[in-house]
Every structure is written in structure tokens, then in C-alpha cells.
Amino acid sequence: MSENGRFRVLGRFTQRAALTAAMGLLAFNEGRDLLDASARATLTARHIEAGRAAVAGGRPRLGVAAAERALRLDLSSREAGALWCDAWAAQIMASPDDVPTNAVAGLMHDLALCLESGAQVAEGLHVALGVLAGATGDSAAAKESFDRAVAANPDFGPAHYFLGNQWLRAGDHAQAEAAFQRAIERLPKDRRPRLALGLAQKLQQKWAQAVETLTRVVEVGAETIGLAALGEARLKTGQFESAAEELERAIAMAPPESDVSQVHENLGIALFQLRRYADAISHLQVALARKKSSATAYNLGVAHAATGDLRRAAALFEQIIDAEPTLGEPHGSLVDTLLRLGDLRAARLAAERLALLARQAPSLASVAERAAQAVATAESEVPITHSQRPNARKP
């Protein structure tokens, strides 16, 4: 087998690694030929030693580079091949989102061969293959790989963490929470499982638990996703001041291209509860501009109403009703706002329209009844002028 054709890893031939090594062969070949076998072996061993230290020190990318340097010197080195496999597995587990899309298929092929050789840490390779399978959209294969990793070594923390992520994507939040708890027990210094646990608790509306979990996460290291989740959890538990602080930090730390429309909306709600209406309106407007949502538009209308800008509030409620006529709250708020404006006729028409809709959408019945009562009460309180009195016949 020619050196620039394929490249041996633990008795197997892998194409991607061959290409990687071959790129360096022309540059290294002349210098390598000047080295005797002993010198090449010594230099290869040094690269392998440096690569193992890099992987153990949490720098797997350097481990990959060291393995490739070793393989350029000795393509038949089983130790260099094993390092290449282990380093790539560690790199994928450390930065699963950094694997280029066009490299996924080749890496899956090569790591599968590494696994078949039986000389690497099987659980790490299973996890890496699961991550790559997930990147291709094959959820079943991903979960199968993570299950195999757990079976190979139940104490391997990354296996539980990535299995939890798979459960989370599948919508089984309880299973995800349990997996993340196991990962935390095995990886107490890795903040990723704890952050994921907090997100799973949030999705299950376990707000108090989420606050506790996510507080520990941001104490170790603050980032947008953790701060945003913590801010939302605090908002749901009525901690409006601290919620606003966390959400403001999340927005400040967010990359320019990231979508933080939901963070702006949550911040707007927190500021509204703090009676900071102008600031609330500002953030709700940003949220609505970035992502059209009836819920956001409704919250913005309520905030405008709180500042006394009733016409703008009424206009927003009308827009929501036109877009989604079966939503109850905008109807009720529109009637209330029109009554506050003193436009009894418009309020009556809005209530009558709502009553007609309620015949087709029973969920609107209670809102329609309250609106009708509000209009009736307002009409009973309107003083009757002389021109409105019925003509009295003289005897």
C-alpha cells in the first residue's frame, strides 16, 4: 500500500486520515528521508506523547494535530493511529457544533473503523459517532450510539450528557432531566450538564428548581443562554427585579447575529411588572420587530394602555383580532380599552362581534359574557340627556 494512497490505523485503512496525512507527505518526505529509523521513531513518540498530554489537558484539537504529525513520520504507527481516533472523539465531544458539515460522513466512517479495531476507548467513540449521527438528522442512530456508550461504561459522564440532549430533542424532558443528573454526578466540573438540566427543568415548568440549578451555572460562568433561562425562571417565580437584571445581562452578552427576541419580550414583561412601562414598551417593540407574535403584540398593547396611550393599545388589539379572531384576551381588552376611551358605540360593536364569534368558538363564551356585562354596565351609568328622554304625551 503506497504512503500517499491510504493510511493505516490499528490495522485498518481510513481514507480521510490518508488525505490528511498525504497533504503533509510531500512537505515532510524529503526531511523524513534524512532521518534514520531511530530518529523517526523518537520523533514520532514525542508527537504521540505531546498529543496524549493535549487530549488529557482538554485540548483535543492539538491532540489531532500531534497525531497527524506522528503519522506523517510513520504511517504504520498503531499508537499514532490510536491517538488520532481518541483525539477526534474528544474533539467532537468537546465541541460538537464545530464539526464541518462536509467532514461528518468521513469522520463517521473513520471512527467506525477505529471502533471496530477494539483498541480505543469504546465509550468515547460511541459518543462521537452518536454526535455525528445526530448531525445528519439520524436521531435513532444517535440514541443507539449513546446507549452503547452508557452500556460500555456507565460511569462515562459524556455518554449521559449527550443521551440527555437526545431525550431533550425528542421532547422527553423527564428522561432528559434524569440523564443530566447522572452526567452532573460524573462531571461535577463541567457546566454543560448543569445548564442542560436547568433547561430541562424550565421546559417542565419546574421554575423553582430551574432557578436553583441555573443560578449555580451562571455563578461559574455567565453566557446568554444561561442568563436568559435564569431570567425567565425568575420571572415565572415573581422575582421581577432579579429577572430584569439577568435578562439585561443576557441581551448585553448576546452575539450581534443571535435571535434574542424572546429575551426582549421576557424583559419587557418583567419591566412592566416593575411599573417601568416606557422601558417595557421599548423592549416589547424590539421583540415584535424581530419576530411577529400575537402574544408579544398583546403585551405591547397592555403596556401602552398602562401608560394611557389607549388609541395605540386599541389599534394593536384590533390587529391581533384581525389576524387571530379566536383569541379571547384581545377581544376583552379591546372592549375595556374602548370603554376607557369613552367610545361606547365602538365598545358595543366589539362586544356584539365577540358574541357572534362565541357561537362558533365556545372558548370565547366567558370572554363574550364579561364584555357584554361591561358594556351594559357602562351604558347604565351614562346619564340620559334631555334629547335622549322619550317624548311624554300630554294628557
C-alpha positions in Angstrom: 0.0 0.0 0.0 1.6 3.3 -1.1 2.1 6.0 1.5 0.2 8.7 -0.4 -2.7 6.4 -1.1 -4.1 5.2 2.3 -3.1 5.4 5.9 -3.2 2.6 8.4 -5.0 3.0 11.8 -4.6 -0.1 14.0 -4.6 -2.5 11.2 -7.4 -0.7 9.3 -7.3 1.7 6.3 -9.0 5.1 6.6 -9.5 7.4 3.7 -9.9 10.7 5.4 -6.8 10.3 7.6 -5.0 9.3 4.5 -5.8 12.5 2.8 -4.8 14.5 5.9 -1.5 12.7 6.1 -0.9 12.8 2.4 -1.2 16.6 2.4 1.9 16.7 4.6 3.8 13.9 2.9 5.3 16.0 0.1 6.4 18.6 2.6 7.8 16.1 5.1 9.0 13.4 2.8 12.4 14.9 2.0 13.2 15.7 5.6 12.0 12.4 6.8 14.3 10.6 4.4 17.2 12.4 6.0 16.3 10.8 9.4 17.3 7.3 10.2 14.7 4.9 11.6 15.7 5.5 15.2 15.4 9.3 14.9 12.0 8.9 13.2 10.8 6.6 15.9 12.0 9.0 18.6 10.3 12.0 17.0 7.1 10.0 16.4 7.0 9.0 20.1 7.4 12.6 21.1 4.5 13.7 19.0 2.4 10.9 20.4 3.3 11.9 23.9 2.6 15.5 23.3 -0.8 14.6 21.7 -1.8 12.4 24.7 -0.9 15.2 27.0 -3.0 17.7 24.9 -6.1 15.4 25.0 -5.7 14.8 28.7 -5.4 18.5 29.3 -8.6 19.3 27.5 -7.1 20.4 24.2 -8.1 17.6 21.8 -7.6 19.7 18.7 -3.9 19.9 19.5 -4.0 16.1 20.0 -5.4 15.6 16.5 -2.6 17.8 15.1 0.1 15.9 17.0 -1.3 12.6 15.8 -1.2 13.7 12.2 2.4 14.9 12.6 3.3 11.5 14.0 1.5 9.7 11.2 3.4 11.7 8.6 6.6 10.2 10.1 5.3 6.7 10.5 2.0 5.8 8.7 2.1 2.3 10.3 2.3 3.5 13.9 -0.6 1.9 15.8 -0.1 4.3 18.7 -0.3 7.3 16.4 -3.5 5.9 14.9 -5.0 5.3 18.3 -4.2 8.8 19.3 -5.8 10.1 16.2 -9.0 8.2 17.0 -9.1 9.2 20.6 -8.3 12.9 19.9 -11.0 13.2 17.3 -13.5 11.6 19.6 -12.6 14.0 22.4 -12.7 17.0 20.0 -16.2 16.1 18.8 -17.4 15.6 22.4 -15.9 18.9 23.5 -17.1 21.0 20.5 -20.0 19.1 18.8 -21.1 22.1 16.8 -17.7 22.8 15.3 -17.5 19.8 13.1 -17.8 21.0 9.4 -20.8 19.5 7.7 -18.7 18.3 4.8 -16.5 16.3 7.2 -19.2 14.4 9.0 -19.5 11.5 6.7 -15.8 10.9 6.5 -15.3 11.1 10.3 -18.2 8.7 10.8 -16.5 6.2 8.5 -13.1 6.6 10.1 -14.3 6.5 13.7 -16.4 3.4 13.0 -13.2 1.7 11.8 -11.5 2.9 14.9 -14.2 1.3 17.0 -14.0 -1.9 15.1 -10.3 -2.2 15.9 -11.2 -2.5 19.5 -8.1 -0.7 20.8 -9.6 2.7 21.7 -11.8 3.9 24.5 -15.1 2.5 23.1 -17.4 4.7 25.1 -15.8 7.9 23.7 -16.0 6.6 20.1 -19.7 5.6 20.6 -20.5 9.1 21.9 -18.6 10.8 19.0 -20.4 8.6 16.5 -23.7 9.5 18.2 -23.0 13.2 17.9 -22.1 12.8 14.2 -25.2 10.7 13.6 -27.3 13.4 15.2 -25.7 16.0 12.9 -27.0 14.0 9.9 -30.5 14.0 11.4 -30.5 10.3 12.2 -31.9 10.5 15.8 -32.4 6.8 16.1 -28.8 6.0 15.3 -27.6 8.8 17.6 -29.6 7.5 20.5 -28.4 3.9 19.8 -24.8 5.1 19.9 -25.3 6.9 23.2 -27.0 3.9 24.7 -24.0 1.8 23.6 -21.6 4.3 25.3 -23.6 4.0 28.6 -23.6 0.2 28.3 -19.8 0.2 27.6 -19.1 2.4 30.7 -22.0 3.5 32.9 -19.6 6.0 34.7 -18.7 7.8 31.5 -20.3 11.3 32.0 -20.3 12.5 28.4 -22.5 9.5 27.5 -25.2 10.5 29.9 -24.9 14.2 28.9 -25.3 13.6 25.2 -28.0 11.0 25.8 -29.9 13.6 27.8 -29.6 16.0 24.9 -31.1 13.4 22.6 -34.0 12.9 25.0 -34.4 16.7 25.1 -34.6 16.9 21.3 -37.2 14.1 21.4 -39.4 16.0 23.8 -39.0 13.6 26.7 -37.9 16.2 29.3 -38.2 13.9 32.3 -35.8 11.4 30.8 -33.5 14.2 29.8 -33.5 15.6 33.3 -32.6 12.2 34.8 -29.8 11.7 32.2 -28.4 15.2 33.0 -28.5 14.4 36.8 -26.3 11.4 36.1 -24.0 13.4 34.0 -23.6 16.0 36.7 -22.7 13.3 39.2 -19.9 12.1 36.9 -18.8 15.5 35.6 -19.1 17.9 38.5 -16.8 20.5 37.0 -18.4 20.5 33.5 -21.0 23.3 33.4 -22.8 21.9 30.3 -24.8 19.2 32.0 -26.0 21.5 34.7 -27.0 24.1 32.1 -28.9 21.4 30.2 -30.5 20.3 33.4 -31.8 23.8 34.1 -33.2 24.0 30.6 -34.9 20.6 31.0 -36.4 21.8 34.3 -37.6 25.0 32.6 -39.3 23.1 29.9 -41.1 21.1 32.5 -42.1 24.4 34.3 -40.2 23.4 37.4 -39.4 27.0 37.9 -38.0 27.0 41.5 -35.7 24.1 40.7 -34.6 25.8 37.4 -33.7 29.0 39.4 -31.6 27.0 41.8 -29.8 25.0 39.0 -29.3 27.9 36.7 -28.0 30.2 39.4 -25.2 27.8 40.0 -24.5 27.7 36.3 -24.1 31.5 35.9 -22.0 31.7 39.0 -19.5 29.5 37.3 -19.6 31.3 34.0 -22.3 33.7 32.6 -23.4 33.3 29.0 -26.5 34.4 27.1 -28.4 31.1 27.1 -27.9 30.5 30.9 -28.7 34.1 31.8 -31.8 34.1 29.6 -33.1 30.9 31.0 -32.4 32.0 34.6 -34.1 35.3 33.9 -37.2 33.6 32.6 -37.3 31.2 35.6 -37.1 34.2 38.0 -39.8 35.9 36.0 -42.1 32.9 36.4 -41.4 32.8 40.2 -42.2 36.5 40.6 -38.7 37.7 41.1 -39.1 40.6 38.8 -36.2 42.8 39.8 -33.6 40.0 39.6 -35.2 38.7 36.4 -34.8 42.0 34.7 -31.1 42.1 35.8 -30.4 38.6 34.4 -32.3 39.3 31.1 -30.5 42.6 30.6 -27.1 40.9 31.0 -28.2 38.2 28.6 -29.0 40.8 25.9 -25.8 42.6 26.5 -23.7 39.4 26.1 -25.6 38.1 23.1 -23.7 38.0 19.8 -25.0 40.6 17.3 -26.4 37.9 14.9 -28.2 35.9 17.6 -32.0 35.9 18.0 -32.9 37.3 21.4 -36.4 38.3 20.6 -37.8 36.1 23.4 -35.3 37.6 25.9 -36.5 41.1 25.0 -40.1 40.0 25.4 -39.4 38.5 28.8 -37.5 41.6 29.9 -40.4 43.7 28.7 -42.8 41.7 30.9 -40.5 41.9 33.9 -40.2 45.7 33.5 -44.0 46.0 33.1 -44.4 44.3 36.5 -41.9 46.7 37.9 -44.1 49.6 36.5 -41.2 50.7 34.2 -43.7 51.0 31.4 -41.6 53.1 29.0 -38.7 50.6 29.2 -41.1 47.7 28.9 -42.6 49.2 25.7 -39.1 49.7 24.2 -38.1 46.0 24.7 -41.5 44.7 23.5 -41.2 46.7 20.4 -37.8 45.2 19.7 -39.2 41.8 20.2 -42.2 42.4 17.9 -40.0 43.9 15.2 -37.7 40.8 15.2 -40.4 38.2 15.5 -44.1 38.7 14.7 -46.2 37.3 17.5 -49.7 37.9 18.7 -48.6 37.3 22.3 -45.9 40.0 22.0 -48.3 42.4 20.3 -50.9 41.8 23.1 -48.3 42.5 25.8 -47.3 45.7 24.0 -50.9 46.8 23.8 -51.3 46.2 27.5 -48.2 48.2 28.2 -49.4 51.1 26.0 -52.7 51.0 27.9 -50.9 51.2 31.2 -49.2 54.5 30.0 -52.6 55.9 28.9 -51.9 55.5 25.2 -55.3 53.9 24.7 -55.7 54.5 21.0 -52.4 52.8 20.2 -53.4 49.9 22.5 -56.8 49.6 20.8 -55.1 49.5 17.4 -52.9 46.7 18.5 -55.8 44.7 19.9 -57.7 45.2 16.6 -54.7 43.9 14.6 -54.4 40.8 16.7 -58.2 40.1 16.4 -58.0 40.5 12.6 -55.1 38.0 12.5 -56.4 35.5 15.1 -60.1 36.2 15.8 -60.4 33.2 18.2 -58.0 34.6 20.8 -60.1 35.7 23.7 -57.9 38.2 25.6 -57.5 40.7 22.8 -61.3 40.9 22.4 -61.8 41.6 26.1 -59.0 44.1 26.3 -60.3 45.9 23.2 -63.8 46.3 24.8 -62.2 47.6 28.0 -59.9 50.0 26.2 -62.8 51.4 24.1 -64.8 51.9 27.2 -61.9 53.8 28.8 -61.8 56.0 25.7 -65.5 56.7 26.2 -66.3 55.3 22.8 -69.4 53.4 24.0 -70.7 52.7 20.4 -67.4 51.1 19.3 -67.3 49.1 22.5 -70.8 47.8 21.9 -70.0 46.8 18.3 -66.8 45.0 19.5 -68.8 43.1 22.2 -71.5 42.2 19.6 -68.9 40.9 17.2 -67.4 38.9 20.0 -70.8 37.4 20.9 -71.2 36.2 17.3 -67.8 34.6 17.3 -68.5 32.9 20.6 -71.4 31.0 18.9 -68.8 29.3 16.6 -66.0 29.2 19.2 -67.3 28.2 22.6 -63.9 29.0 24.2 -64.8 32.7 23.7 -68.1 32.4 25.6 -66.9 33.6 29.0 -64.9 36.5 27.5 -68.0 37.5 25.5 -70.2 37.4 28.6 -67.8 39.6 30.5 -67.6 42.0 27.6 -71.3 42.3 27.3 -71.7 42.9 31.0 -69.0 45.6 30.9 -70.8 47.4 28.0 -74.2 47.0 29.8 -72.7 48.5 33.0 -71.2 51.4 31.1 -74.5 52.1 29.3 -76.4 52.1 32.6 -74.0 54.7 34.0 -74.3 57.1 31.1 -76.6 60.0 32.1 -79.6 60.4 29.9 -79.8 63.9 28.4 -83.0 65.8 27.6 -82.8 64.9 24.0 -82.4 61.2 24.8 -85.6 61.2 27.0 -88.7 59.6 25.5 -91.4 62.0 24.4 -94.1 62.3 27.0 -97.6 62.8 25.7 -99.6 65.4 27.3 -103.0 64.3 28.6 
